[in-house]
Amino acid sequence: MGNGKLLISAEEVSKHTSRSTGVWIIVHGHVYDVTEFLDDHPGGSKIILKYAGKDATEEYEPIHPPDAITSNLPPEKHLGPIDPKTVKQVVKETTLAVKKQEERLRSRPSLEECLNLHDFEAVARSTLTDKAWAYYSSAADDEITHRENPTALGKLGHPDGELNLVRAAGKYKVIQMIPTLASCSFDEMMDASVPNQVQFMQLYVNKDREKTKRIVQHAEQRGVKALFITVDAPQLGRREKDMRMKFEDEGAAVQKESKSDVDRNQGAARAISSFIDPGLSWKDISWFRSITNMPLILKGIQCWEDAVLAYEHGCEGIVLSNHGGRQIDTARSGIEILVEVVDELKKRGMYRNPGRRFEVYVDGGVRRASDVLKAIALGATAVGLGRAFIYASSSYGQDGVEKAIQILNDEFEMNLRLLGAQNLTEIVPSMVDARSLGVHVTPVPEDALYRGNYVDMRLAEMKKGDTPKAKL
């Protein structure tokens, strides 16, 4: 017995494989009745039915926080622990794909060979599974507007997932943004933080506002310092690289019982995001203000008009972002919008007003400390990075994240010295020529003689003998 409930045999679980018999699954040694949850599952019913009557832990773990199933199912659906004596021990065969990935991990360059954040991406591209690489690297449509800062589904790349980011950020006093779509639970991440560690929370607003309220208030109780509400994702964009991978197999014929008309077989992003409320609007700001005292920051602002509206609606800040081109391809980047946003806020007395706190953040495409300093010079309060740290975590775990932070710190120190600035307050707009910021094709005559002698820079390379992964 466990928690007062009788042990359930594997044979009994195997009888519950359809809507008519009830759908039971095993996760982390416990049995759950998920029959009534089939049509509400963000990833659709097909993937649950595939594991009906079986142990779903291996599929569940990389894309769910540990408490996802216990939090979303009522207590009466928690049937009890599985009887370990009745579970058949299955010898798992290592597939050729897994063997190749393990070989690539053994052949990765040493951490000391990573000299910049681009190196971590190069290593991750060679060592991640195809599914993980497709999710992390994908963008919308033709991927013209590509770079972003997602930090979701960390366990797709490393078994410790987002905990690598929490621990490294705490060690180096870097503010960390906790994502809604984490593969570690919120409390796991908070428990892994150090005393007085500053953490923000990124929120995708759930259609079920009671769930959103519970999440927000719990975050505030645990000490989260600010709430970043994502406002640019009423529907996720077509991330075709991710879609081609598809997030679940076709599975058994029993899946045909699914009554859902929605095509969920379109990659990791869409498989986990159908809960997002597409009806989010300005009137919801007052509702958020009624449920929390945390500062409210709107993430995904794309024009100065919305920046002004955010100020007028009482928000404490905005994040200028195009969601990394993962939403609408060719949308302008945050750094492009920054100059006009700052100008329009200044005209209205809304920028750095001593009597009113309103901060302007930027994310997307940041790979160098010089990128951060340019944004600061043009008026940003701070800059967000994510994808680079996910690649570092995926390739080298917490050590990789710490190394990435050290690289950025060294770059900051060097750049500030070369600019003649003692600290960030001495970084001023005159240090940046922003006249061609919105020009994506700049005609510059090629210096053929120089180019003829130039040798392209090299990224950190896999050790010899490894077969590079094919491009998607």
Solvent accessible surface area in square Angstrom, and as a share of the most:
residue,aa,sasa,rsa
1,M,150,0.67
2,G,24,0.23
3,N,140,0.72
4,G,65,0.62
5,K,76,0.32
6,L,132,0.66
7,L,77,0.38
8,I,24,0.12
9,S,38,0.24
10,A,24,0.19
11,E,122,0.55
12,E,60,0.27
13,V,1,0.00
14,S,59,0.38
15,K,116,0.49
16,H,30,0.13
17,T,48,0.28
18,S,14,0.09
19,R,57,0.21
20,S,105,0.68
21,T,72,0.42
22,G,13,0.13
23,V,0,0.00
24,W,39,0.14
25,I,11,0.06
26,I,12,0.06
27,V,1,0.01
28,H,79,0.35
29,G,30,0.29
30,H,68,0.30
31,V,0,0.00
32,Y,15,0.06
33,D,26,0.13
34,V,3,0.01
35,T,31,0.18
36,E,132,0.59
37,F,39,0.16
38,L,0,0.00
39,D,76,0.39
40,D,104,0.54
41,H,19,0.09
42,P,38,0.24
43,G,5,0.05
44,G,4,0.03
45,S,1,0.01
46,K,53,0.22
47,I,20,0.10
48,I,17,0.08
49,L,2,0.01
50,K,43,0.18
51,Y,45,0.17
52,A,6,0.04
53,G,10,0.09
54,K,117,0.50
55,D,77,0.40
56,A,9,0.07
57,T,26,0.15
58,E,114,0.51
59,E,42,0.19
60,Y,18,0.07
61,E,73,0.33
62,P,39,0.25
63,I,22,0.11
64,H,38,0.17
65,P,32,0.20
66,P,46,0.29
67,D,55,0.29
68,A,17,0.13
69,I,17,0.09
70,T,58,0.34
71,S,67,0.43
72,N,63,0.32
73,L,11,0.06
74,P,56,0.35
75,P,104,0.65
76,E,122,0.55
77,K,35,0.15
78,H,44,0.20
79,L,45,0.22
80,G,4,0.04
81,P,17,0.11
82,I,17,0.08
83,D,28,0.14
84,P,90,0.56
85,K,189,0.80
86,T,52,0.30
87,V,56,0.32
88,K,174,0.74
89,Q,156,0.69
90,V,128,0.74
91,V,135,0.77
92,K,141,0.60
93,E,147,0.66
94,T,65,0.38
95,T,77,0.45
96,L,122,0.61
97,A,72,0.56
98,V,63,0.36
99,K,108,0.46
100,K,107,0.45
101,Q,36,0.16
102,E,73,0.33
103,E,76,0.34
104,R,25,0.09
105,L,61,0.30
106,R,155,0.57
107,S,9,0.06
108,R,83,0.30
109,P,1,0.01
110,S,51,0.33
111,L,37,0.18
112,E,127,0.57
113,E,89,0.40
114,C,0,0.00
115,L,132,0.66
116,N,16,0.08
117,L,1,0.00
118,H,54,0.24
119,D,4,0.02
120,F,0,0.00
121,E,46,0.21
122,A,23,0.17
123,V,1,0.01
124,A,0,0.00
125,R,93,0.34
126,S,17,0.11
127,T,2,0.01
128,L,5,0.02
129,T,55,0.32
130,D,62,0.32
131,K,67,0.28
132,A,0,0.00
133,W,25,0.09
134,A,0,0.00
135,Y,7,0.03
136,Y,2,0.01
137,S,1,0.01
138,S,0,0.00
139,A,0,0.00
140,A,0,0.00
141,D,61,0.32
142,D,116,0.60
143,E,46,0.21
144,I,123,0.62
145,T,22,0.13
146,H,58,0.26
147,R,116,0.42
148,E,7,0.03
149,N,26,0.13
150,P,18,0.11
151,T,27,0.16
152,A,11,0.08
153,L,2,0.01
154,G,4,0.04
155,K,36,0.15
156,L,26,0.13
157,G,16,0.15
158,H,40,0.18
159,P,109,0.69
160,D,57,0.29
161,G,1,0.01
162,E,0,0.00
163,L,23,0.12
164,N,2,0.01
165,L,13,0.07
166,V,0,0.00
167,R,89,0.32
168,A,0,0.00
169,A,7,0.05
170,G,7,0.07
171,K,121,0.51
172,Y,73,0.28
173,K,185,0.78
174,V,57,0.33
175,I,92,0.47
176,Q,13,0.06
177,M,57,0.26
178,I,1,0.01
179,P,11,0.07
180,T,33,0.19
181,L,26,0.13
182,A,5,0.04
183,S,0,0.00
184,C,2,0.01
185,S,6,0.04
186,F,36,0.15
187,D,48,0.25
188,E,61,0.27
189,M,2,0.01
190,M,16,0.07
191,D,98,0.51
192,A,24,0.18
193,S,28,0.18
194,V,67,0.38
195,P,123,0.77
196,N,148,0.76
197,Q,22,0.10
198,V,59,0.34
199,Q,2,0.01
200,F,26,0.11
201,M,8,0.03
202,Q,15,0.07
203,L,1,0.00
204,Y,27,0.10
205,V,2,0.01
206,N,24,0.12
207,K,116,0.49
208,D,63,0.32
209,R,58,0.21
210,E,116,0.52
211,K,64,0.27
212,T,0,0.00
213,K,69,0.29
214,R,132,0.48
215,I,64,0.33
216,V,0,0.00
217,Q,58,0.26
218,H,65,0.29
219,A,1,0.00
220,E,54,0.24
221,Q,145,0.65
222,R,82,0.30
223,G,32,0.31
224,V,5,0.03
225,K,107,0.45
226,A,4,0.03
227,L,0,0.00
228,F,3,0.01
229,I,2,0.01
230,T,7,0.04
231,V,53,0.30
232,D,27,0.14
233,A,5,0.04
234,P,75,0.47
235,Q,128,0.57
236,L,13,0.07
237,G,12,0.12
238,R,117,0.43
239,R,11,0.04
240,E,54,0.24
241,K,41,0.17
242,D,2,0.01
243,M,29,0.13
244,R,183,0.67
245,M,56,0.25
246,K,97,0.41
247,F,9,0.04
248,E,14,0.06
249,D,89,0.46
250,E,119,0.53
251,G,40,0.38
252,A,58,0.45
253,A,76,0.59
254,V,43,0.25
255,Q,8,0.04
256,K,175,0.74
257,E,66,0.30
258,S,27,0.18
259,K,146,0.62
260,S,39,0.25
261,D,146,0.76
262,V,91,0.52
263,D,88,0.45
264,R,36,0.13
265,N,20,0.10
266,Q,33,0.15
267,G,1,0.01
268,A,0,0.00
269,A,3,0.03
270,R,53,0.19
271,A,3,0.02
272,I,18,0.09
273,S,10,0.07
274,S,42,0.27
275,F,37,0.15
276,I,16,0.08
277,D,24,0.12
278,P,83,0.52
279,G,48,0.46
280,L,46,0.23
281,S,49,0.32
282,W,71,0.25
283,K,152,0.64
284,D,15,0.08
285,I,13,0.07
286,S,79,0.51
287,W,68,0.24
288,F,1,0.01
289,R,89,0.32
290,S,85,0.55
291,I,17,0.09
292,T,6,0.03
293,N,139,0.71
294,M,7,0.03
295,P,26,0.16
296,L,0,0.00
297,I,6,0.03
298,L,4,0.02
299,K,20,0.08
300,G,7,0.07
301,I,6,0.03
302,Q,59,0.26
303,C,40,0.24
304,W,68,0.24
305,E,80,0.36
306,D,44,0.23
307,A,1,0.00
308,V,12,0.07
309,L,62,0.31
310,A,0,0.00
311,Y,26,0.10
312,E,109,0.49
313,H,75,0.33
314,G,28,0.27
315,C,0,0.00
316,E,37,0.16
317,G,0,0.00
318,I,0,0.00
319,V,6,0.03
320,L,0,0.00
321,S,1,0.01
322,N,11,0.06
323,H,9,0.04
324,G,0,0.00
325,G,0,0.00
326,R,3,0.01
327,Q,25,0.11
328,I,128,0.65
329,D,14,0.07
330,T,91,0.53
331,A,24,0.18
332,R,96,0.35
333,S,32,0.20
334,G,1,0.01
335,I,46,0.23
336,E,19,0.09
337,I,0,0.00
338,L,0,0.00
339,V,48,0.28
340,E,54,0.24
341,V,0,0.00
342,V,7,0.04
343,D,66,0.34
344,E,26,0.12
345,L,0,0.00
346,K,108,0.46
347,K,149,0.63
348,R,104,0.38
349,G,42,0.41
350,M,17,0.08
351,Y,33,0.13
352,R,151,0.55
353,N,52,0.27
354,P,143,0.90
355,G,74,0.71
356,R,67,0.25
357,R,142,0.52
358,F,13,0.05
359,E,43,0.19
360,V,1,0.01
361,Y,28,0.11
362,V,4,0.03
363,D,5,0.02
364,G,23,0.22
365,G,16,0.15
366,V,10,0.06
367,R,10,0.04
368,R,79,0.29
369,A,0,0.00
370,S,34,0.22
371,D,40,0.21
372,V,15,0.09
373,L,7,0.04
374,K,100,0.42
375,A,2,0.02
376,I,21,0.11
377,A,3,0.02
378,L,19,0.09
379,G,7,0.07
380,A,1,0.01
381,T,58,0.34
382,A,38,0.30
383,V,25,0.14
384,G,26,0.25
385,L,39,0.19
386,G,2,0.02
387,R,4,0.01
388,A,1,0.01
389,F,25,0.10
390,I,4,0.02
391,Y,1,0.00
392,A,0,0.00
393,S,4,0.03
394,S,9,0.06
395,S,1,0.00
396,Y,28,0.10
397,G,4,0.03
398,Q,54,0.24
399,D,90,0.47
400,G,0,0.00
401,V,3,0.02
402,E,18,0.08
403,K,48,0.20
404,A,0,0.00
405,I,15,0.08
406,Q,76,0.34
407,I,14,0.07
408,L,13,0.07
409,N,87,0.45
410,D,92,0.48
411,E,18,0.08
412,F,54,0.22
413,E,85,0.38
414,M,102,0.45
415,N,27,0.14
416,L,30,0.15
417,R,177,0.65
418,L,139,0.69
419,L,75,0.37
420,G,64,0.62
421,A,8,0.07
422,Q,156,0.69
423,N,71,0.37
424,L,85,0.42
425,T,120,0.70
426,E,66,0.29
427,I,13,0.06
428,V,61,0.35
429,P,82,0.51
430,S,104,0.67
431,M,71,0.32
432,V,35,0.20
433,D,97,0.50
434,A,29,0.23
435,R,213,0.78
436,S,60,0.39
437,L,55,0.27
438,G,49,0.47
439,V,81,0.47
440,H,142,0.63
441,V,125,0.72
442,T,79,0.46
443,P,125,0.78
444,V,112,0.64
445,P,127,0.80
446,E,133,0.60
447,D,84,0.44
448,A,73,0.57
449,L,153,0.76
450,Y,132,0.50
451,R,119,0.43
452,G,67,0.64
453,N,130,0.67
454,Y,87,0.33
455,V,121,0.70
456,D,85,0.44
457,M,150,0.67
458,R,182,0.67
459,L,87,0.43
460,A,17,0.13
461,E,89,0.40
462,M,43,0.19
463,K,112,0.47
464,K,206,0.87
465,G,84,0.81
466,D,25,0.13
467,T,105,0.61
468,P,104,0.66
469,K,34,0.14
470,A,87,0.67
471,K,161,0.68
472,L,99,0.49
